[in-house]
Amino acid sequence: MKNNNRSSIFIAAVVSLGGFLFGFDAAIISGVVGPVETLFGLDDVQKGWVVSSPSFSAMFAMLAAGALGNRLGRKRILLIVAFLYALSAVMSAYANSYEMLYIARMIGGLAFGAALILAPMYIAEISNAENRGKLVSIQQLNIVLGFSVAYFTGYYLNQAGQTGAGLINNNNAWRWMLGIEFLPAIIYFFLLFFVPRSPRWLLLKNRKEEALSVLTRLHGTDYAEQEIENIQKNLKEQKGSKASISDLFHPSIRFVIFIGLAIGILQQVTGINAVFFYATSIFEQTGIGTNAAFAQSVVVGLINVLFTLLVMVLIDRMGRRPLLLIGIAGVAISLLITAYGFHQATYQLTLENIATIDGLNSDQLSKVMDVTYDNDVDFKNALKSSLGGEFKKYESSLIQAAANINPYLILFGILGFVASFAFSLGPVMWVMLSELFPNKVRALAIGIIGFVNSFSSWVVQQIFPWELSNLGNSLTFFIYGMLALAGFFIFLKILPETKGKSLEELEQLLVN
């Protein structure tokens, strides 16, 4: 049985490498967006689109992934996903315009949109009830490992770019950050040839012997025969009926659809991808400088991995409901702490600290000098008025010079947010989505909820630069915190427990 468990873990780890690539792409852009903003002269909307465009294209990939996975097989679509990731990395690295960059990133979005739907679905279909939560959570572990590796990579390449050693310099470090994703994408592509097809998909295509062989190799003969019988019974009940959008409105599954939508929306509107995609920019707002901001992003990645590993140990022991509720409460508290930290900040430029910034003339900032601002919006608007188009070039240095802020309180709030998210909404959402829905509509339902989840993510990423410019850091994080608090009370009322039951048992319990 230990060998069988190792096989299941290996397969789940390979299949969810698409999650690693998603995490890497999501985090590496936080170190890219500053240089790209300066190079291509981007405004807030364009900056948001460079970051959020993959999530926009991912929405449509999520809608189609389930149906394509049923028709062509999960494995075949994942091979296409790996190829698209590799193509996106190469195009991004060689982008010579704003338009080419966002098109390249949208190709990557198609890849991770499909991967985020198909990987947990596939893993749930090769798992048993006892290890399903842990195995599906490997998807989230790969995502956070991607984040962590990207933050380390960004930090290293930023340092290398400043020294100008070898092929990397300040002008092209961001291209290396985007292009290096090609290597794990190619590894992912070749490793996929070593995983079997989904047994449920094989039975759907009347390939019983292959399905039995896969399940026997993974879980033993007794389990395989019983599971084949259960799946065939379920498919027979569904025979002649094809899932459609109208099925999702049937009274028998409205409850689980509502739960899935609520989890999918809350996961994003608390601002997690604003933090991951803009981590370096957020830490620069505390006045610690660019190098320290890259270093703190590395800590974010490490905390993310640590708490994801913890939830993998606990999810099949404690269950989904307590982890989700504890984590959402932690998310709300951490975001409100972050908002308070920014609210306490003041900003004042003096002749002495302006003199520490190379290339700036104090005469340009005479109207701003020695004036104390009690919020970041007024301070940055005054700087824009004085510096015009040069503001973006000096923004980080000016905030570092002027800010009177407690960066450790904000770091504590952000790390608490990331830890709480990794303990709950990150992995638990995908586990529950793989469990909640009847077999007949599972692919369609997960695709629809994935679309809503990705749309919510796109909105958060797209408007975050605008929020910082117009609402300020404090109010932005306060809004995220209040949304998390509302989500806690909703789930306290409605969230069921799904641990320790087969997919067929859950269908009987939650639907029929």
N, C-alpha and C positions, 0 to 999 in steps of 0.2 A: 504493500500500500504506500510505503514511503516513496518508492520509485514513481508510482502513479501520481502522488502529490507533487513530486518534483517536475513531472511532465506537465501537469496542469499549470504550475507556477511559471515554467519556461514559456509555455504557449501564451499565457496571459501577459507575461512581460514583453514578449515579442509583438503581439498584436497591439498592445497599448503604447508601443514606441511612437506611434503617431501623436500620442499625448505629450511625449517628451519634446517632439518637434514643435508642437503648438506652444508649449511652455517656453521653449527657447526663443521662438519667434516673438512671443508676447513680451518677454522680458528684455531681449536685446534691443528692441526699438526704443526703450527708455534712454539708452545711451546714444542712440542714433539721431533722435528727433532734434536735439539741439544743433549739431553741425548741419543737418539737412535744412533746418529752418533758416539758418544763416546763409547757407550756400544757395538755396533756391528762392530766398526772400519770401517765405511763407507767412500768411496771416493766420489768425486763430482758427478759422474754418479749414484752411488748407492743412495746417498742422494737425488738426483733429482728424482730417480725412486720411492723411498718411498713416496715422496710428490705427484708425478704426476701419479702414477699407477692407482688411481681411475678414473682420466680423460681419461686414455687410454682405460679402459674397458667400460667407459661410452659412448665412441664413438660408439661402436657396439650395446650397449643397445638402443641408440638413433635411430639407423638405424632400429631396429626391433620393437621399442615401438609403432610406429604409426600403423603398420600392425597388431600387436598383440592386440592393443587397439580396432581396428575395428572388429577383429574376436571374441575376448573374452569379450570385454567391458573395458572401461577405469577404472571402479571401481575395477574389479577383478584383473587387473594388478597392481593397486596401493596397494592392499592388499599384493600381493607378494613382492612389493617394500618395504613395511613396515617390513615384515619378514626378508628380506635380510639386511636391515639396522641393525636390532637387532642382527642377526647372525654375521655381520661384526664387531660390537662393542665388542661382547664377544671374538671373535677370536683375535682381535687386542690387547685387554687387556691382553690376556694370551700368546701372541706371545713370543716364546723363541729363535727366529732366524730372521735374515733379510728376509729370504724367506717366513716364515709364516706371517710376518707382511705385506709384500706387497701383498700376496695372500688374506689376510683378507681385506685389503683396496680395492683390485680390486672387491671383492664381493660388498662392499659398493658402488663402482663406477657403477656397474650394476644397483643398486637401484636408485642412483640419476640421472643417464643417462635417465632411463625410466621416472622418476618423472618429470624431467625438460621439457620433451616433452609432456607428457600426462596432467599434471596439467593445463598449460595455454590453451591447446586445450579444455579440459573439461570445464573450467571456461568460455571461450568464448561461448561455446555451451549452457550454462545455463543463460547467461547474455542477457540484451537487449542493444541496441546501446547507450543509455544514460549512462549506468553505466559500460560498458564493460572495458573501460580503467582502471577505479578504481579497479574493481574486479580482473582483470588479474594482476594488480600491487601488489595485496596482495601476490602473489607468490614471488615477489622481496622483499617485506617487510618481509616475513618469512625468506628469505635467509639472509637478513641483521640482523634480530633479532638473527638468529643462529650464525652469526659472533660475534655479541655483547656478547651474553651469553657465547660463547666459550672463548672470551678474558677475561671476568670476571672469568670464571671457571679456565682458565689457570693461571691467576694471583693468585687466591685464593689457588689453589693446589700447585703452586710453593712456596708460602709463607708457607703453611702447611708442605710441604716437607722439607723446611729448618729448621723448628722448630722440626720436627720429632715427632709431637704429634700424638698419636693414631696409626691408621693403615697406615697413609701416611708418607713416608720419601723420602729422595732425590733419593733413588734407584727405588721406585715404583710410584712416583707421575705421571710420564708420562703414566703409565698403567691406573691409575684412570682417567686421561684426556681422554683417548680413550674409556674406558669401560663405562663411565657415559652416553654415547650416547644411551645405551640400554634403559634407562628410557623413553625419548621422543619417541623412535621408537615403544615401546609397546603401549604408549598412542595413537600414530598415528594409529596403527593397529586397535584398538578398536573403535576409533572415526569414522573410515571410514565406519563402519556398519550403521552409522546414516545419510549418504548422499545418494541421489537417483542416479539412472543410468542416463547417458546423454540422453536427449530427442532425439537428432539427431541419436545417436546409436540405441535407441529403435525403431525409425522409420525405420532405416536401416534394422532392424530385423523384421519389420512388426508388431510391438507392439504399435499400434497407441493409444490405450486407456491409456496405461501406460505413454506414452510420453505426451499426453494431460493433464493427471493428474499432472505430474511434472511441466509443464509450467503454468498450472492454479494456482497451489499452490505458485509458485514463482512470477508470473506477472499478474495474473487475467485472467478471462475468455476471454475477447475480444482479448487481446494480444496473449493468447495461441492459440486460433482458427486461427488467422491470421498467426502466426508463423508456425503452423502445415501445413497450406496451402502452405506457402512459401517453407518450407523444402521439402514437398512432391513433389512440382513442380520441385524443383532442383534435387531431387533424380530420378524423372521420366525422366528428361532430360539426366541424367547420366546412366540410366538403360542399362544394357548389356555391359557397358564399364567399364573396370577395370583400375585403375591408374597404369601406368608403368613409368620406368625411362625415356623412350622416350618422354612421355608427358611433362616432365620438359624442354625439348628443343623445344617445339612448339613455333613458332614465337609469338603467342598471349600472352604467359606468360614469355617470356625471360626477359622482363623488371623487373617484380616483383621478379623473381628468382635472378637476378643480385643485386637488392636492398637487398633482404634477405641475400644473401651471403656476400655482403659488410658489412652489419651491424654485421653479425655473426663473421666475421673475425676481424673487427675493435674492437669489444668489448673485444677481448682477446689480440691482439697484442700490445695494449697500456700498457700491463703489469699488469692489475688489479689483476690477481691471483698470480702473483709474490709478490705483496704487501700483499694480504690477507694471502697467504700460508706461506710467509716468514717474516711476519711483525716484529716479535721479533728479528729475525736475522738482518733485515735491520736497526732497531733502535740501535742494538748493534754496528753496523758499525759507528755510530756517536760518540761512546765513552762514552755513558751514563751508561753502565753497564746492567747486565741482569735484575735486579729487576725493574729498571726504564724503560727498554725496554718492559717488560710485562705491566707496568702501561700505557705507551704510546699506546700500542696496544688496551687497554680498551677505550682510547679516540677515536681511529680509529673506533671502533665498534659503539660508541655513535653518532659520526658524520654521519656514514653510515645510522643509523636508522633515525636520524633527517631529513636528506635530502630525504630519501625515503618517509617518511610521507609527506613532502612538495610536492613531485612530484605526490603523490596520490591525493592531493587536486587540483593540477593544470592540470593534464594530460587531463581531459575531458573538461577543460575550455580553456586553452591555445592551446591545440592540441599537436600532437606528434612532428611535424617538428620543431617548435621553441624551445621546450625543448631539443631536440636532438642536435640542432646546438649550442645553448648556452652552453650546457654541454660539448660537444666535444671541444669547444674553451677553456673552463675552464680546461679540462683535459690536453690539449697541454701546456697551460701556466704553470700549476702547475708542470708538469713533467720537464719542462725546468728550473723552479726555483729549483727543487730538484737536477737536474744535476749540476746547478751552485753552489749550496751549497756544494756538494761533491767535485767539482772542486777546490774550494778555500781551501780545507783542506791540512794541512801538518802534518807530524808524526815525533816525536823525542823521543827516550827513553834515560833517564838519570839514573845514579846510584841510585838517590833518589827514582824515581818512580818505578824502578825495585824492590827495597827493600820492597815496599808495597804489593807485590804479593807473597803470601805464596807458598813455594815449588820451587821457581825459584832461580837459582844460577846466579849471575851477570856474572860469567866467561863464561857461556853458550852463553851470548849475547854480548860478548866483541866486536865482529865485527860490531854489530848493534848500540851499545851505542854511544850517542852523534852525530849520523849521522841524518841529516834532510832529510826526503823524501817528495817529493811534490805530491805523489799520493799513493793510497792505495795498488795498485798492487805491486809496487817495495818494499814497506814496508813489506807486507805479504810474498813476495818471500824471502826477506832477513831473516825474522823470520823462515820460513820453512827450509831454509838452515842451520840455527843455531840450531833449536830445533828438526828437524826431525819429528818423529811420535808424539811428545808431543805438537806440534803446536796447534792442535785443542783444546786440553785441556785448553790452556791458551789464546787462540785467543781473546776472549771478554775482558779479564782483561788487556792484552797488548794494545789493541786498546784504551781502556778507559784510560790507563796510558799515552799513547803517542800522542793521537789525539789533534790537535789544529784546532777545527772545530766549526762552528755555528750550534749546534743541533736544535735550534729553527727555523732556516730558513728551514732546511730539514723537520722538523715536520710540519711547515706551508705548504710546498710543498706537502707532503704526504696527509695531511688532506684536502687540496684544491683538490687534485686528487680524493680522495675518495668521497668528497662532490659532485664534478662535475660528477663523474661516477654515483653516486646514483641518481643524478638529471636527468640523460639522458640515457646513454648506458645500464645501469643495467635494469631498468624496461621497458623502451620504446622499447628495442629490442623484448622482449617477447610479448608485446602488439601488435606490428606491425606484428610479425610473425603469431600471431593468426588471423590477419585481412587481410593480403595481398593476400593470395592464394585462388584460387577457391576451393569450397567444395570437388570436385572430387579428387584433388591432395593435399589437405591441410595436411593430415597426412604424406604422403610421402615427401612432400616438407619440412615440419618442421623437419622431421627425418633426411633428407639429410643435411639441414643447421645446425641442431643440431650436426650432426657428424662433420661437418667442424669446427663449433664453439668449440667443445670439443677437436678436434685434435689441433687447434690453442692453446687452453688452455694447453694441454699436452706439446706441444713444449715449450711454455713459461716457464712452471714449471720445465720441465726437464733440460733446458739449463741455467736456472737462476744461480745456483751455479757456473757453468762453466763461465758464463759471469762475475760474480763478481770476480772470481779468475784470469781471463785472460784479460778482458776488463776494469774492475774496475767499481765502483759505478757510477761515473760521466758519462762515455760514455754509460753505460747501460741505464740509465734514459734519456739521450739525444736521443738515438735511439727511445725509446718509445714515447718521446715527438714529434719527427719529424713525426712518423707514425700517431699520433693523428692529427697533423697539416694537413697532406695530406688528411686524412679522412674528416676533416672539409670542405675542398674545394670540394671534391667529392660530399658530401651530400648537400652542398649549391646548387649544380647544379641539382641533380637528385631526391632529396627526395620529395615524395608526402605527402599530408595530408590525414589522414584516420578517423579522429574523427567524431562522430555523424552520422555514416551511418551503416546500417545493413550489415551483411556479404554478403547477396545477392546483395545489392546495390553496395558494393565495388567490387564484381566480375564483374558486368556490367561496372563499371567505369574504373577499372584498367586492365581488361582482354579483355572483349568482345568489 
